[in-house]
Amino acid sequence: MKNLLRTILFFHLIFAGATMAEVTDAAPGGFTTVSEVLIDASNEMVWQAAIDDVGVWWSSDHTISGDASRLSITAVPQGCFCERFGTGAGVVHMLVTMVNPGVIVRLTGGLGPLGLMGVNGNMTWEFEAVEGGTNVRFTYAVGGYRPGGLDSIAANVDYVIGEALARLKAHIETGDPEDADLG
């Protein structure tokens, strides 16, 4: 039954073009969020844009500096998803812990305000060439301690990750991440 529902959702994404985002599990000690979208572009183009253009498609609302153009990803093991503030200043949002170009990149750490908490996470970006373009799936599994429990913030994190993926899709398909369908 779960596979049938997943298939229905996948075909809905193909025809509607929307991003599927959901918290797949949440408890006081952690949560998992999954966002998935079909992008009408080649796998190579989607990979390149996801990695090299992160400072274009990521929302400035979800940065420390307020300027997404300061973001970069160095897609090599022990590389950095970083934000520059100026000479010698910046923050490591996440470390790159796995790379298979065009297929997968895994980022480890607490993204955004999660970096200030007693948590850790693995965010996996998967890219799959399919009929009609490239299916992109962001999975973020977070665990650790937060007063009040991590389950209470899972929906907010899910929204941010879903928004990021919708903005990537809009960036590639329209040239403007602000055209993202967040519905």
Legacy VTK file of the C-alpha trace (Angstrom):
# vtk DataFile Version 3.0
C-alpha trace
ASCII
DATASET POLYDATA
POINTS 183 float
0.000 0.000 0.000
2.829 2.417 0.880
4.472 1.786 -2.516
1.167 2.465 -4.266
0.800 5.794 -2.445
4.403 6.709 -3.285
3.767 5.898 -6.963
0.626 8.047 -6.980
2.540 10.927 -5.384
5.366 10.544 -7.912
2.975 10.760 -10.859
1.262 13.725 -9.222
4.655 15.436 -9.129
5.272 14.677 -12.786
2.002 16.232 -13.883
1.679 19.018 -11.328
5.351 19.981 -11.106
5.071 20.609 -7.381
7.545 19.605 -4.728
6.575 16.758 -2.432
7.778 17.472 1.098
6.883 15.585 4.222
8.078 14.706 7.681
8.296 10.922 7.428
9.105 10.352 11.111
9.268 12.570 14.186
9.953 11.926 17.864
11.463 13.948 20.716
14.919 12.580 19.830
14.826 13.326 16.104
13.024 13.436 12.802
13.352 12.698 9.109
12.087 14.915 6.331
11.931 14.005 2.632
11.414 16.402 -0.272
11.258 15.273 -3.880
10.672 16.939 -7.239
10.990 16.249 -10.941
13.050 18.896 -12.725
12.740 19.299 -16.485
16.472 19.248 -17.221
19.316 16.803 -17.690
20.923 15.144 -14.710
24.202 16.921 -15.482
22.534 20.336 -15.570
20.612 19.725 -12.333
23.717 18.477 -10.494
25.767 21.462 -11.648
23.093 23.960 -10.638
22.468 22.316 -7.260
26.143 22.428 -6.326
27.625 25.401 -8.184
24.622 27.757 -8.003
23.565 27.188 -4.375
24.154 30.891 -3.722
21.577 31.697 -6.413
18.716 29.303 -5.634
18.964 29.034 -1.832
16.785 31.609 -0.063
18.581 34.502 1.599
15.926 34.183 4.329
17.671 30.995 5.431
21.192 32.338 5.802
22.982 33.996 8.683
24.214 36.956 6.639
20.893 37.515 4.864
22.682 37.089 1.529
22.520 33.683 -0.178
25.222 34.734 -2.666
27.697 34.152 0.181
26.915 30.395 0.152
29.046 27.766 -1.548
29.397 24.001 -1.663
32.731 22.313 -2.235
31.554 18.901 -3.457
34.465 16.727 -2.348
34.746 14.539 0.754
35.404 16.859 3.712
34.280 19.789 1.578
32.098 22.517 2.960
28.590 23.916 2.625
29.763 27.300 3.887
28.719 30.908 4.180
31.331 33.685 3.937
30.959 36.847 5.994
34.160 38.568 4.954
37.910 38.104 5.151
38.565 35.206 7.498
34.943 35.140 8.718
32.163 32.683 7.999
30.348 29.570 9.101
30.402 25.899 8.177
26.739 24.936 7.838
27.498 21.324 6.930
30.410 19.124 5.890
30.381 17.082 2.692
30.795 13.457 3.753
29.988 11.600 0.510
30.055 12.507 -3.166
29.246 10.560 -6.308
28.970 13.333 -8.928
25.628 13.412 -10.707
24.203 10.815 -8.317
24.501 11.762 -4.648
25.996 14.222 -2.203
25.691 13.774 1.557
26.065 16.715 3.910
26.514 16.182 7.642
25.703 18.648 10.384
23.034 20.850 11.868
21.704 23.166 9.187
20.871 26.730 10.247
19.667 27.041 13.838
20.105 23.289 14.292
23.837 24.041 14.402
23.243 25.834 17.715
21.561 22.822 19.297
22.816 19.500 20.593
21.911 17.761 17.329
23.488 16.310 14.243
22.054 15.310 10.929
22.688 13.787 7.535
21.192 15.469 4.503
21.339 13.383 1.346
20.723 14.885 -2.086
19.968 12.197 -4.685
19.786 12.833 -8.440
18.214 10.301 -10.803
17.818 10.694 -14.562
14.238 9.675 -15.432
11.906 10.135 -18.350
11.005 13.798 -18.367
14.130 15.086 -16.598
15.828 14.492 -13.273
14.185 13.358 -10.068
15.813 15.092 -7.088
15.261 13.900 -3.543
16.506 15.663 -0.394
16.378 13.542 2.767
17.385 15.067 6.095
17.632 12.857 9.177
18.286 14.784 12.408
18.866 13.389 15.880
19.965 14.651 19.268
18.676 16.746 22.107
16.559 19.902 22.167
14.505 21.074 25.134
10.901 20.336 24.223
11.941 17.710 21.688
13.015 17.822 18.070
9.601 16.690 16.839
8.263 20.168 17.634
10.475 21.767 14.949
10.304 19.031 12.309
7.582 20.744 10.256
9.542 24.017 10.132
12.698 22.261 8.944
10.634 20.300 6.425
9.250 23.568 5.041
12.731 25.093 4.619
14.066 21.996 2.830
10.971 21.756 0.610
11.265 25.455 -0.220
14.933 25.002 -1.118
14.132 22.181 -3.527
11.259 24.142 -5.114
13.618 27.098 -5.570
16.221 24.828 -7.211
13.547 23.604 -9.641
12.424 27.163 -10.455
16.029 28.326 -10.868
16.702 25.614 -13.423
13.391 25.674 -15.282
12.623 29.421 -15.321
15.906 31.070 -14.409
14.301 32.645 -11.333
14.158 30.848 -7.966
11.499 33.334 -6.849
9.106 31.557 -9.274
9.105 28.547 -6.903
5.784 26.772 -6.473
5.523 26.416 -2.704
1.953 25.119 -2.825
LINES 1 184
183 0 1 2 3 4 5 6 7 8 9 10 11 12 13 14 15 16 17 18 19 20 21 22 23 24 25 26 27 28 29 30 31 32 33 34 35 36 37 38 39 40 41 42 43 44 45 46 47 48 49 50 51 52 53 54 55 56 57 58 59 60 61 62 63 64 65 66 67 68 69 70 71 72 73 74 75 76 77 78 79 80 81 82 83 84 85 86 87 88 89 90 91 92 93 94 95 96 97 98 99 100 101 102 103 104 105 106 107 108 109 110 111 112 113 114 115 116 117 118 119 120 121 122 123 124 125 126 127 128 129 130 131 132 133 134 135 136 137 138 139 140 141 142 143 144 145 146 147 148 149 150 151 152 153 154 155 156 157 158 159 160 161 162 163 164 165 166 167 168 169 170 171 172 173 174 175 176 177 178 179 180 181 182
